[in-house]
Amino acid sequence: MWKIGRGPLCALLVAGAATVSIAGAEQVPRSGSVGTKAGWREWPARRGGGDGRDTMWNDLRQHAASPWVSYPDHAVTAHENAHLLNGDVAAHFKRPVGLYLGGGRAFVLDEPPVRADRVRAAIPRDLRGSRYAVYVAKVRDGAVVDGVYEEWVCYVHGARAAVEWRNRDGPSDLAFAQLEMAVYGTAVLEVVERDAPDWPQLPQLRELTALLVQRSWYYYKLGAQFEQFNWIGGDHVRRLRADKIYDRMPAPR
């Protein structure tokens, strides 16, 4: 289970990665155990295709409802088509936030009653990477989860595709980018914990955050084994790696 506290954001990242159970978090409930408005949903395959490999690129392609769009490499193709697939999930379930998380599993949420400026204030300046200006500085009230988590999911899928195919020249920060997004997503959760502790969907947001934090660490660790993705990231990554938490990450199932 996710054991969240109210300490600094960096500590929340470490604590969340250390305590979450991937197997439990990825299981799709067959009953109403997560409530009727938020949590896991099934998302069956829409088509065949792919090359038969067990890759995220093939998973996304088979579950895409919108027309598939190809880009120069598999990582970008996975990332951009994940945006389309997330939009399809949100539209289908009529929820503000819809996320496809792989393996025929989707996750839906409403937006929490928190302000975007509170999220920005929760992110230490030395943990604001190059994507802060693109995805966080411009996020609007009433769209903080969609604005941050939706992008985070796409970066996780793109990083996995990049590591699986490894058909990109380096150095590339694709594996590192998901850790940067993990900082921003965890900031959202921290603000919701503080400003809206009675929000009914907070348990589902905790579950989602824990899952994405662990996936982000795992695929960063996996990518760092390959020269083109061994992006150092300066103090940003050194702070997040301080206690070697990534060495203890099991593979997501």
Backbone torsions as a table, in degrees:
resi	resn	phi	psi	omega
1	MET	NA	151.1	175.8
2	TRP	-73.3	121.9	178.0
3	LYS	-108.2	92.3	-174.4
4	ILE	-96.9	143.0	175.9
5	GLY	-119.3	-165.4	-179.3
6	ARG	-116.6	24.1	-179.4
7	GLY	-81.8	-169.2	-179.7
8	PRO	-57.3	151.9	-176.3
9	LEU	-57.2	-42.2	-178.3
10	CYS	-60.4	-39.0	178.0
11	ALA	-65.5	-34.8	178.0
12	LEU	-64.7	-39.5	178.0
13	LEU	-60.1	-47.2	-178.4
14	VAL	-65.8	-46.5	-178.7
15	ALA	-62.7	-41.5	-179.5
16	GLY	-64.9	-43.4	-179.9
17	ALA	-65.2	-32.5	-175.4
18	ALA	-78.0	-24.4	-169.3
19	THR	-112.3	-13.2	-176.1
20	VAL	-73.6	147.1	172.7
21	SER	-103.0	110.8	-179.9
22	ILE	-61.0	-42.8	-176.9
23	ALA	-59.6	-43.9	-179.9
24	GLY	-70.0	-38.8	-176.7
25	ALA	-70.2	-29.6	-176.2
26	GLU	-89.0	-10.4	-179.5
27	GLN	-67.5	132.8	178.8
28	VAL	-88.5	113.7	179.6
29	PRO	-62.0	139.9	178.6
30	ARG	-96.6	-1.9	-179.0
31	SER	-123.1	-165.1	179.0
32	GLY	-91.0	29.5	-172.4
33	SER	-65.9	-20.9	178.3
34	VAL	-103.4	10.0	-179.7
35	GLY	89.0	171.7	-175.1
36	THR	-93.1	-15.4	-174.0
37	LYS	-105.0	-21.3	-175.0
38	ALA	-142.9	155.1	175.4
39	GLY	117.1	-157.8	-173.4
40	TRP	-74.4	145.0	172.5
41	ARG	-137.6	150.2	174.3
42	GLU	-80.1	144.5	178.4
43	TRP	-138.9	88.7	-174.6
44	PRO	-67.8	160.8	178.9
45	ALA	-62.0	141.6	-179.7
46	ARG	-100.5	-18.0	-174.6
47	ARG	-160.0	168.1	170.8
48	GLY	-88.1	-152.9	176.7
49	GLY	105.0	-179.7	-174.3
50	GLY	87.0	-176.1	-176.0
51	ASP	-108.7	13.0	178.0
52	GLY	87.2	-7.5	179.3
53	ARG	-78.6	150.6	176.9
54	ASP	-85.2	76.6	-177.3
55	THR	-123.8	159.7	176.9
56	MET	-65.5	-35.3	178.9
57	TRP	-58.5	-47.4	178.3
58	ASN	-66.6	-39.4	179.2
59	ASP	-58.9	-48.9	179.8
60	LEU	-62.1	-43.4	-178.3
61	ARG	-61.3	-41.2	-177.3
62	GLN	-73.0	-24.8	-176.8
63	HIS	-103.0	0.5	-178.3
64	ALA	-71.7	132.0	174.8
65	ALA	-92.0	-34.0	178.2
66	SER	-80.1	160.7	175.6
67	PRO	-56.5	137.5	-178.5
68	TRP	-74.9	134.6	-179.7
69	VAL	-115.9	126.9	-177.8
70	SER	-97.4	142.3	177.9
71	TYR	-125.6	175.0	-173.4
72	PRO	-59.9	-27.3	178.1
73	ASP	-138.2	167.1	-173.8
74	HIS	-67.5	-33.3	-178.3
75	ALA	-65.4	-48.4	179.3
76	VAL	-65.7	-39.6	178.7
77	THR	-61.0	-44.1	178.8
78	ALA	-63.8	-46.0	-177.8
79	HIS	-60.6	-50.8	-174.1
80	GLU	-71.2	-37.6	177.7
81	ASN	-72.6	-25.2	173.7
82	ALA	-63.4	-35.8	175.3
83	HIS	-58.8	-46.0	-179.9
84	LEU	-63.8	-41.0	-178.5
85	LEU	-67.4	-40.0	176.3
86	ASN	-61.1	-41.0	177.0
87	GLY	-63.0	-37.8	177.6
88	ASP	-64.9	-40.2	178.9
89	VAL	-63.0	-47.8	-179.3
90	ALA	-60.4	-42.9	-179.1
91	ALA	-67.6	-41.4	-177.3
92	HIS	-64.1	-43.5	-177.2
93	PHE	-92.8	0.6	176.9
94	LYS	55.3	48.7	178.1
95	ARG	-124.1	149.7	179.1
96	PRO	-62.6	-31.3	-178.7
97	VAL	-122.8	121.9	175.6
98	GLY	-132.3	130.5	-174.8
99	LEU	-135.0	127.9	173.1
100	TYR	-92.2	123.8	-172.4
101	LEU	-111.8	8.6	175.7
102	GLY	97.1	157.6	176.4
103	GLY	64.7	27.4	-179.0
104	GLY	74.5	23.6	-177.7
105	ARG	-120.9	133.7	176.8
106	ALA	-124.9	164.1	-178.2
107	PHE	-137.4	133.1	-178.6
108	VAL	-125.6	148.5	-179.5
109	LEU	-149.8	159.6	164.1
110	ASP	-92.6	174.5	177.0
111	GLU	-87.2	137.0	178.1
112	PRO	-76.7	156.2	-178.8
113	PRO	-83.3	67.0	178.4
114	VAL	-129.2	158.4	-177.3
115	ARG	-93.7	144.4	-178.8
116	ALA	-64.7	-35.5	-178.8
117	ASP	-67.0	-26.8	176.0
118	ARG	-68.9	-35.4	176.4
119	VAL	-66.5	-45.7	179.9
120	ARG	-59.9	-40.8	-179.1
121	ALA	-67.0	-23.3	-177.8
122	ALA	-80.4	-9.9	-176.9
123	ILE	-97.3	114.3	179.3
124	PRO	-57.5	144.4	-177.3
125	ARG	-61.2	-33.2	-179.2
126	ASP	-78.6	-0.8	172.9
127	LEU	-112.5	14.3	176.0
128	ARG	-93.4	105.7	-178.6
129	GLY	-88.8	-166.8	-174.7
130	SER	-65.9	-22.2	-177.8
131	ARG	-88.6	-5.1	179.5
132	TYR	-60.0	-47.0	-177.6
133	ALA	-65.1	-28.6	-176.4
134	VAL	-82.1	-43.7	-169.9
135	TYR	-110.2	-21.0	-175.3
136	VAL	-109.4	-44.9	-177.0
137	ALA	-59.9	-28.5	-176.0
138	LYS	-103.1	1.3	-177.9
139	VAL	-66.5	144.8	-173.5
140	ARG	-105.6	155.9	171.1
141	ASP	-57.4	140.8	-179.6
142	GLY	82.3	4.2	179.5
143	ALA	-146.2	30.5	-174.7
144	VAL	-74.0	-38.9	179.2
145	VAL	-71.8	-45.9	178.1
146	ASP	-62.4	-39.9	-177.4
147	GLY	-69.2	-33.4	-176.1
148	VAL	-102.0	-51.2	-175.7
149	TYR	-68.9	-37.5	179.6
150	GLU	-60.6	-42.2	178.0
151	GLU	-69.2	-39.7	178.7
152	TRP	-57.6	-46.8	178.9
153	VAL	-58.5	-42.4	-179.8
154	CYS	-64.8	-37.0	177.0
155	TYR	-68.2	-37.2	177.1
156	VAL	-64.5	-45.9	178.6
157	HIS	-62.6	-42.5	179.7
158	GLY	-64.2	-40.1	178.8
159	ALA	-64.4	-41.7	178.6
160	ARG	-63.3	-42.9	178.4
161	ALA	-63.3	-39.7	179.7
162	ALA	-61.8	-44.2	-178.9
163	VAL	-70.0	-37.6	-179.2
164	GLU	-66.3	-40.1	-175.0
165	TRP	-95.4	-36.7	178.3
166	ARG	50.0	41.5	179.7
167	ASN	-107.2	36.2	179.2
168	ARG	-128.2	135.7	176.9
169	ASP	-73.3	151.0	-180.0
170	GLY	-106.2	-177.5	-4.1
171	PRO	-76.6	142.2	-179.7
172	SER	-126.3	143.0	178.3
173	ASP	-99.1	20.7	-177.7
174	LEU	-61.7	-39.5	179.3
175	ALA	-71.1	-35.7	179.4
176	PHE	-72.4	-31.9	-172.6
177	ALA	-56.4	-35.1	-178.5
178	GLN	-68.3	-28.5	174.7
179	LEU	-68.8	-39.2	175.9
180	GLU	-60.0	-45.1	179.0
181	MET	-66.8	-29.6	177.3
182	ALA	-63.0	-35.6	176.3
183	VAL	-60.8	-46.1	-176.8
184	TYR	-69.4	-39.4	178.3
185	GLY	-65.5	-41.1	178.9
186	THR	-65.8	-32.1	175.6
187	ALA	-62.7	-39.8	177.0
188	VAL	-59.5	-48.8	-179.7
189	LEU	-60.9	-42.0	179.9
190	GLU	-59.3	-41.7	-179.6
191	VAL	-69.0	-40.4	178.4
192	VAL	-63.3	-42.7	177.3
193	GLU	-56.2	-39.8	-174.2
194	ARG	-83.6	-42.6	-171.4
195	ASP	-96.0	-21.9	-177.6
196	ALA	-139.5	57.2	-174.5
197	PRO	-64.7	-17.9	179.7
198	ASP	-97.7	6.3	178.4
199	TRP	-59.7	124.2	-172.5
200	PRO	-60.0	-26.7	-176.2
201	GLN	-96.0	11.4	178.4
202	LEU	-58.2	-41.2	177.5
203	PRO	-59.2	-38.0	178.6
204	GLN	-69.3	-36.8	177.3
205	LEU	-66.3	-38.0	175.4
206	ARG	-60.5	-46.1	-178.1
207	GLU	-61.5	-45.6	-180.0
208	LEU	-63.5	-44.6	-179.0
209	THR	-61.9	-44.5	-179.7
210	ALA	-59.8	-43.9	179.1
211	LEU	-61.6	-46.9	-177.1
212	LEU	-69.7	-34.8	176.0
213	VAL	-61.4	-46.6	-178.0
214	GLN	-67.0	-42.2	177.3
215	ARG	-61.6	-40.4	-179.1
216	SER	-62.2	-46.1	177.7
217	TRP	-63.3	-42.7	-176.1
218	TYR	-63.4	-47.4	-176.9
219	TYR	-75.8	-22.4	170.7
220	TYR	-67.1	-47.7	179.4
221	LYS	-58.6	-44.3	-179.3
222	LEU	-64.1	-44.7	-179.1
223	GLY	-66.0	-33.6	-177.5
224	ALA	-66.2	-12.9	177.2
225	GLN	-73.8	-16.7	-177.3
226	PHE	-107.9	137.7	-171.2
227	GLU	-55.5	-41.1	-174.9
228	GLN	-70.4	-18.6	-178.8
229	PHE	-113.3	6.6	-178.9
230	ASN	-82.1	65.9	-176.3
231	TRP	-83.0	121.7	-174.1
232	ILE	-71.0	-48.1	176.3
233	GLY	78.0	6.6	175.0
234	GLY	61.2	-147.8	-176.1
235	ASP	-62.0	-27.9	-179.0
236	HIS	-55.3	-56.0	-178.3
237	VAL	-73.0	-36.9	-179.9
238	ARG	-59.6	-37.1	177.8
239	ARG	-67.4	-42.6	-178.4
240	LEU	-71.6	-24.5	-178.3
241	ARG	-95.3	9.2	-166.7
242	ALA	-52.9	-39.5	-176.4
243	ASP	-108.7	20.2	177.5
244	LYS	58.7	33.4	-177.6
245	ILE	-59.4	-31.1	-176.4
246	TYR	-67.6	-20.4	178.9
247	ASP	-69.5	-19.2	-175.2
248	ARG	-102.6	8.0	-176.0
249	MET	-79.2	123.8	172.5
250	PRO	-76.0	160.6	177.3
251	ALA	-71.1	135.5	173.5
252	PRO	-60.0	143.8	-177.7
253	ARG	-98.4	NA	NA
